[in-house]
Amino acid sequence: MRDRNAQINEAYSMTKMLNKLTGLGIPKIKAIVSSLTMLGFAI
């Protein structure tokens, strides 16, 4: 149950962050997503 809650929280956090980033433009979003991927976030 704990792992499922962690996955839901991660998905919610990523969705919330991506919604905030939509105003930045695609090149900046791609740079941020690639940085998050390198940090170990599963996208």
N, CA, C, O and CB atoms as a CASP TS submission, in Angstrom:
PFRMAT TS
TARGET T0000
AUTHOR 0000-0000-0000
METHOD Language model
MODEL 1
PARENT N/A
ATOM      1  N   MET     1       0.829  -1.191   0.000  1.00  0.00           N
ATOM      2  CA  MET     1       0.000   0.000   0.000  1.00  0.00           C
ATOM      3  C   MET     1       0.871   1.251   0.000  1.00  0.00           C
ATOM      4  O   MET     1       0.549   2.241  -0.658  1.00  0.00           O
ATOM      5  CB  MET     1      -0.942   0.000   1.210  1.00  0.00           C
ATOM      6  N   ARG     2       1.963   1.202   0.733  1.00  0.00           N
ATOM      7  CA  ARG     2       2.833   2.370   0.835  1.00  0.00           C
ATOM      8  C   ARG     2       3.460   2.711  -0.515  1.00  0.00           C
ATOM      9  O   ARG     2       3.565   3.882  -0.882  1.00  0.00           O
ATOM     10  CB  ARG     2       3.928   2.127   1.876  1.00  0.00           C
ATOM     11  N   ASP     3       3.881   1.659  -1.264  1.00  0.00           N
ATOM     12  CA  ASP     3       4.476   1.893  -2.583  1.00  0.00           C
ATOM     13  C   ASP     3       3.466   2.511  -3.539  1.00  0.00           C
ATOM     14  O   ASP     3       3.808   3.392  -4.328  1.00  0.00           O
ATOM     15  CB  ASP     3       5.016   0.585  -3.167  1.00  0.00           C
ATOM     16  N   ARG     4       2.236   2.054  -3.469  1.00  0.00           N
ATOM     17  CA  ARG     4       1.188   2.608  -4.340  1.00  0.00           C
ATOM     18  C   ARG     4       0.955   4.074  -4.018  1.00  0.00           C
ATOM     19  O   ARG     4       0.822   4.891  -4.930  1.00  0.00           O
ATOM     20  CB  ARG     4      -0.129   1.815  -4.187  1.00  0.00           C
ATOM     21  N   ASN     5       0.903   4.419  -2.753  1.00  0.00           N
ATOM     22  CA  ASN     5       0.723   5.815  -2.363  1.00  0.00           C
ATOM     23  C   ASN     5       1.894   6.667  -2.828  1.00  0.00           C
ATOM     24  O   ASN     5       1.703   7.809  -3.246  1.00  0.00           O
ATOM     25  CB  ASN     5       0.558   5.930  -0.847  1.00  0.00           C
ATOM     26  N   ALA     6       3.088   6.131  -2.759  1.00  0.00           N
ATOM     27  CA  ALA     6       4.265   6.864  -3.219  1.00  0.00           C
ATOM     28  C   ALA     6       4.182   7.110  -4.718  1.00  0.00           C
ATOM     29  O   ALA     6       4.521   8.196  -5.188  1.00  0.00           O
ATOM     30  CB  ALA     6       5.553   6.097  -2.875  1.00  0.00           C
ATOM     31  N   GLN     7       3.733   6.112  -5.473  1.00  0.00           N
ATOM     32  CA  GLN     7       3.604   6.276  -6.922  1.00  0.00           C
ATOM     33  C   GLN     7       2.542   7.318  -7.260  1.00  0.00           C
ATOM     34  O   GLN     7       2.731   8.136  -8.161  1.00  0.00           O
ATOM     35  CB  GLN     7       3.257   4.935  -7.585  1.00  0.00           C
ATOM     36  N   ILE     8       1.432   7.285  -6.537  1.00  0.00           N
ATOM     37  CA  ILE     8       0.363   8.262  -6.774  1.00  0.00           C
ATOM     38  C   ILE     8       0.858   9.668  -6.449  1.00  0.00           C
ATOM     39  O   ILE     8       0.596  10.609  -7.198  1.00  0.00           O
ATOM     40  CB  ILE     8      -0.890   7.923  -5.926  1.00  0.00           C
ATOM     41  N   ASN     9       1.567   9.810  -5.345  1.00  0.00           N
ATOM     42  CA  ASN     9       2.097  11.116  -4.972  1.00  0.00           C
ATOM     43  C   ASN     9       3.109  11.617  -5.988  1.00  0.00           C
ATOM     44  O   ASN     9       3.129  12.808  -6.302  1.00  0.00           O
ATOM     45  CB  ASN     9       2.733  11.054  -3.594  1.00  0.00           C
ATOM     46  N   GLU    10       3.947  10.732  -6.508  1.00  0.00           N
ATOM     47  CA  GLU    10       4.935  11.133  -7.514  1.00  0.00           C
ATOM     48  C   GLU    10       4.241  11.575  -8.795  1.00  0.00           C
ATOM     49  O   GLU    10       4.612  12.587  -9.390  1.00  0.00           O
ATOM     50  CB  GLU    10       5.911   9.977  -7.808  1.00  0.00           C
ATOM     51  N   ALA    11       3.243  10.822  -9.217  1.00  0.00           N
ATOM     52  CA  ALA    11       2.506  11.190 -10.434  1.00  0.00           C
ATOM     53  C   ALA    11       1.803  12.529 -10.251  1.00  0.00           C
ATOM     54  O   ALA    11       1.797  13.361 -11.159  1.00  0.00           O
ATOM     55  CB  ALA    11       1.479  10.097 -10.801  1.00  0.00           C
ATOM     56  N   TYR    12       1.213  12.736  -9.082  1.00  0.00           N
ATOM     57  CA  TYR    12       0.534  14.000  -8.792  1.00  0.00           C
ATOM     58  C   TYR    12       1.526  15.155  -8.812  1.00  0.00           C
ATOM     59  O   TYR    12       1.240  16.211  -9.376  1.00  0.00           O
ATOM     60  CB  TYR    12      -0.178  13.933  -7.428  1.00  0.00           C
ATOM     61  N   SER    13       2.680  14.961  -8.203  1.00  0.00           N
ATOM     62  CA  SER    13       3.697  16.014  -8.153  1.00  0.00           C
ATOM     63  C   SER    13       4.201  16.361  -9.543  1.00  0.00           C
ATOM     64  O   SER    13       4.360  17.535  -9.876  1.00  0.00           O
ATOM     65  CB  SER    13       4.865  15.585  -7.271  1.00  0.00           C
ATOM     66  N   MET    14       4.454  15.333 -10.360  1.00  0.00           N
ATOM     67  CA  MET    14       4.929  15.574 -11.719  1.00  0.00           C
ATOM     68  C   MET    14       3.870  16.299 -12.543  1.00  0.00           C
ATOM     69  O   MET    14       4.191  17.214 -13.301  1.00  0.00           O
ATOM     70  CB  MET    14       5.311  14.252 -12.395  1.00  0.00           C
ATOM     71  N   THR    15       2.613  15.895 -12.397  1.00  0.00           N
ATOM     72  CA  THR    15       1.535  16.550 -13.133  1.00  0.00           C
ATOM     73  C   THR    15       1.413  18.010 -12.722  1.00  0.00           C
ATOM     74  O   THR    15       1.262  18.894 -13.565  1.00  0.00           O
ATOM     75  CB  THR    15       0.205  15.823 -12.903  1.00  0.00           C
ATOM     76  N   LYS    16       1.480  18.250 -11.433  1.00  0.00           N
ATOM     77  CA  LYS    16       1.379  19.619 -10.926  1.00  0.00           C
ATOM     78  C   LYS    16       2.533  20.481 -11.449  1.00  0.00           C
ATOM     79  O   LYS    16       2.333  21.624 -11.860  1.00  0.00           O
ATOM     80  CB  LYS    16       1.370  19.621  -9.382  1.00  0.00           C
ATOM     81  N   MET    17       3.739  19.916 -11.428  1.00  0.00           N
ATOM     82  CA  MET    17       4.901  20.655 -11.906  1.00  0.00           C
ATOM     83  C   MET    17       4.798  20.930 -13.400  1.00  0.00           C
ATOM     84  O   MET    17       5.072  22.044 -13.847  1.00  0.00           O
ATOM     85  CB  MET    17       6.184  19.886 -11.601  1.00  0.00           C
ATOM     86  N   LEU    18       4.404  19.917 -14.177  1.00  0.00           N
ATOM     87  CA  LEU    18       4.301  20.105 -15.621  1.00  0.00           C
ATOM     88  C   LEU    18       3.218  21.123 -15.974  1.00  0.00           C
ATOM     89  O   LEU    18       3.361  21.866 -16.945  1.00  0.00           O
ATOM     90  CB  LEU    18       4.010  18.771 -16.308  1.00  0.00           C
ATOM     91  N   ASN    19       2.152  21.163 -15.205  1.00  0.00           N
ATOM     92  CA  ASN    19       1.121  22.169 -15.437  1.00  0.00           C
ATOM     93  C   ASN    19       1.681  23.575 -15.224  1.00  0.00           C
ATOM     94  O   ASN    19       1.321  24.498 -15.954  1.00  0.00           O
ATOM     95  CB  ASN    19      -0.083  21.928 -14.511  1.00  0.00           C
ATOM     96  N   LYS    20       2.549  23.748 -14.242  1.00  0.00           N
ATOM     97  CA  LYS    20       3.164  25.049 -13.999  1.00  0.00           C
ATOM     98  C   LYS    20       4.138  25.420 -15.112  1.00  0.00           C
ATOM     99  O   LYS    20       4.303  26.597 -15.433  1.00  0.00           O
ATOM    100  CB  LYS    20       3.883  25.051 -12.655  1.00  0.00           C
ATOM    101  N   LEU    21       4.787  24.404 -15.703  1.00  0.00           N
ATOM    102  CA  LEU    21       5.807  24.655 -16.710  1.00  0.00           C
ATOM    103  C   LEU    21       5.243  24.934 -18.097  1.00  0.00           C
ATOM    104  O   LEU    21       5.990  25.352 -18.982  1.00  0.00           O
ATOM    105  CB  LEU    21       6.730  23.490 -16.780  1.00  0.00           C
ATOM    106  N   THR    22       3.970  24.720 -18.310  1.00  0.00           N
ATOM    107  CA  THR    22       3.418  24.877 -19.651  1.00  0.00           C
ATOM    108  C   THR    22       3.586  26.295 -20.175  1.00  0.00           C
ATOM    109  O   THR    22       3.628  26.498 -21.388  1.00  0.00           O
ATOM    110  CB  THR    22       1.953  24.498 -19.658  1.00  0.00           C
ATOM    111  N   GLY    23       3.683  27.264 -19.304  1.00  0.00           N
ATOM    112  CA  GLY    23       3.882  28.641 -19.742  1.00  0.00           C
ATOM    113  C   GLY    23       5.318  28.963 -20.117  1.00  0.00           C
ATOM    114  O   GLY    23       5.579  30.049 -20.634  1.00  0.00           O
ATOM    115  N   LEU    24       6.263  28.056 -19.874  1.00  0.00           N
ATOM    116  CA  LEU    24       7.669  28.342 -20.130  1.00  0.00           C
ATOM    117  C   LEU    24       8.082  28.096 -21.581  1.00  0.00           C
ATOM    118  O   LEU    24       9.062  28.675 -22.051  1.00  0.00           O
ATOM    119  CB  LEU    24       8.524  27.511 -19.221  1.00  0.00           C
ATOM    120  N   GLY    25       7.363  27.266 -22.275  1.00  0.00           N
ATOM    121  CA  GLY    25       7.737  26.919 -23.646  1.00  0.00           C
ATOM    122  C   GLY    25       8.423  25.563 -23.705  1.00  0.00           C
ATOM    123  O   GLY    25       9.033  25.118 -22.733  1.00  0.00           O
ATOM    124  N   ILE    26       8.315  24.927 -24.837  1.00  0.00           N
ATOM    125  CA  ILE    26       8.788  23.549 -25.006  1.00  0.00           C
ATOM    126  C   ILE    26      10.296  23.381 -24.763  1.00  0.00           C
ATOM    127  O   ILE    26      10.673  22.435 -24.072  1.00  0.00           O
ATOM    128  CB  ILE    26       8.454  23.073 -26.397  1.00  0.00           C
ATOM    129  N   PRO    27      11.181  24.244 -25.293  1.00  0.00           N
ATOM    130  CA  PRO    27      12.619  24.003 -25.064  1.00  0.00           C
ATOM    131  C   PRO    27      12.998  23.971 -23.586  1.00  0.00           C
ATOM    132  O   PRO    27      13.809  23.140 -23.176  1.00  0.00           O
ATOM    133  CB  PRO    27      13.434  25.073 -25.760  1.00  0.00           C
ATOM    134  N   LYS    28      12.428  24.854 -22.793  1.00  0.00           N
ATOM    135  CA  LYS    28      12.747  24.866 -21.360  1.00  0.00           C
ATOM    136  C   LYS    28      12.194  23.634 -20.665  1.00  0.00           C
ATOM    137  O   LYS    28      12.843  23.065 -19.787  1.00  0.00           O
ATOM    138  CB  LYS    28      12.192  26.130 -20.696  1.00  0.00           C
ATOM    139  N   ILE    29      10.994  23.221 -21.059  1.00  0.00           N
ATOM    140  CA  ILE    29      10.402  22.028 -20.455  1.00  0.00           C
ATOM    141  C   ILE    29      11.252  20.802 -20.770  1.00  0.00           C
ATOM    142  O   ILE    29      11.487  19.969 -19.895  1.00  0.00           O
ATOM    143  CB  ILE    29       8.954  21.823 -20.955  1.00  0.00           C
ATOM    144  N   LYS    30      11.716  20.686 -22.015  1.00  0.00           N
ATOM    145  CA  LYS    30      12.556  19.542 -22.391  1.00  0.00           C
ATOM    146  C   LYS    30      13.837  19.519 -21.567  1.00  0.00           C
ATOM    147  O   LYS    30      14.283  18.455 -21.138  1.00  0.00           O
ATOM    148  CB  LYS    30      12.895  19.589 -23.892  1.00  0.00           C
ATOM    149  N   ALA    31      14.427  20.685 -21.344  1.00  0.00           N
ATOM    150  CA  ALA    31      15.654  20.753 -20.548  1.00  0.00           C
ATOM    151  C   ALA    31      15.392  20.321 -19.112  1.00  0.00           C
ATOM    152  O   ALA    31      16.194  19.596 -18.524  1.00  0.00           O
ATOM    153  CB  ALA    31      16.235  22.173 -20.574  1.00  0.00           C
ATOM    154  N   ILE    32      14.286  20.758 -18.554  1.00  0.00           N
ATOM    155  CA  ILE    32      13.954  20.415 -17.163  1.00  0.00           C
ATOM    156  C   ILE    32      13.649  18.926 -17.048  1.00  0.00           C
ATOM    157  O   ILE    32      14.103  18.272 -16.109  1.00  0.00           O
ATOM    158  CB  ILE    32      12.747  21.250 -16.662  1.00  0.00           C
ATOM    159  N   VAL    33      12.882  18.385 -17.995  1.00  0.00           N
ATOM    160  CA  VAL    33      12.538  16.957 -17.960  1.00  0.00           C
ATOM    161  C   VAL    33      13.794  16.104 -18.090  1.00  0.00           C
ATOM    162  O   VAL    33      13.927  15.094 -17.399  1.00  0.00           O
ATOM    163  CB  VAL    33      11.540  16.608 -19.086  1.00  0.00           C
ATOM    164  N   SER    34      14.720  16.499 -18.970  1.00  0.00           N
ATOM    165  CA  SER    34      15.934  15.706 -19.109  1.00  0.00           C
ATOM    166  C   SER    34      16.771  15.784 -17.834  1.00  0.00           C
ATOM    167  O   SER    34      17.420  14.809 -17.455  1.00  0.00           O
ATOM    168  CB  SER    34      16.755  16.182 -20.319  1.00  0.00           C
ATOM    169  N   SER    35      16.757  16.945 -17.169  1.00  0.00           N
ATOM    170  CA  SER    35      17.463  17.059 -15.895  1.00  0.00           C
ATOM    171  C   SER    35      16.849  16.164 -14.839  1.00  0.00           C
ATOM    172  O   SER    35      17.564  15.506 -14.084  1.00  0.00           O
ATOM    173  CB  SER    35      17.462  18.498 -15.415  1.00  0.00           C
ATOM    174  N   LEU    36      15.523  16.137 -14.784  1.00  0.00           N
ATOM    175  CA  LEU    36      14.844  15.272 -13.812  1.00  0.00           C
ATOM    176  C   LEU    36      15.135  13.806 -14.100  1.00  0.00           C
ATOM    177  O   LEU    36      15.320  13.013 -13.177  1.00  0.00           O
ATOM    178  CB  LEU    36      13.325  15.522 -13.831  1.00  0.00           C
ATOM    179  N   THR    37      15.174  13.448 -15.373  1.00  0.00           N
ATOM    180  CA  THR    37      15.475  12.068 -15.751  1.00  0.00           C
ATOM    181  C   THR    37      16.875  11.682 -15.271  1.00  0.00           C
ATOM    182  O   THR    37      17.083  10.580 -14.764  1.00  0.00           O
ATOM    183  CB  THR    37      15.360  11.885 -17.285  1.00  0.00           C
ATOM    184  N   MET    38      17.817  12.585 -15.433  1.00  0.00           N
ATOM    185  CA  MET    38      19.191  12.297 -14.984  1.00  0.00           C
ATOM    186  C   MET    38      19.255  12.162 -13.472  1.00  0.00           C
ATOM    187  O   MET    38      20.107  11.445 -12.949  1.00  0.00           O
ATOM    188  CB  MET    38      20.156  13.400 -15.450  1.00  0.00           C
ATOM    189  N   LEU    39      18.349  12.853 -12.755  1.00  0.00           N
ATOM    190  CA  LEU    39      18.326  12.767 -11.296  1.00  0.00           C
ATOM    191  C   LEU    39      17.663  11.499 -10.794  1.00  0.00           C
ATOM    192  O   LEU    39      17.708  11.198  -9.601  1.00  0.00           O
ATOM    193  CB  LEU    39      17.620  13.961 -10.723  1.00  0.00           C
ATOM    194  N   GLY    40      17.040  10.746 -11.716  1.00  0.00           N
ATOM    195  CA  GLY    40      16.464   9.465 -11.325  1.00  0.00           C
ATOM    196  C   GLY    40      14.953   9.448 -11.261  1.00  0.00           C
ATOM    197  O   GLY    40      14.367   8.441 -10.862  1.00  0.00           O
ATOM    198  N   PHE    41      14.303  10.541 -11.644  1.00  0.00           N
ATOM    199  CA  PHE    41      12.841  10.529 -11.677  1.00  0.00           C
ATOM    200  C   PHE    41      12.384   9.776 -12.903  1.00  0.00           C
ATOM    201  O   PHE    41      12.892   9.992 -14.003  1.00  0.00           O
ATOM    202  CB  PHE    41      12.264  11.965 -11.672  1.00  0.00           C
ATOM    203  N   ALA    42      11.417   8.884 -12.710  1.00  0.00           N
ATOM    204  CA  ALA    42      10.879   8.127 -13.834  1.00  0.00           C
ATOM    205  C   ALA    42       9.781   8.951 -14.475  1.00  0.00           C
ATOM    206  O   ALA    42       8.773   9.272 -13.846  1.00  0.00           O
ATOM    207  CB  ALA    42      10.344   6.733 -13.382  1.00  0.00           C
ATOM    208  N   ILE    43       9.994   9.290 -15.743  1.00  0.00           N
ATOM    209  CA  ILE    43       9.012  10.123 -16.443  1.00  0.00           C
ATOM    210  C   ILE    43       8.433   9.331 -17.599  1.00  0.00           C
ATOM    211  O   ILE    43       7.582   9.839 -18.330  1.00  0.00           O
ATOM    212  CB  ILE    43       9.651  11.449 -16.949  1.00  0.00           C
TER
END
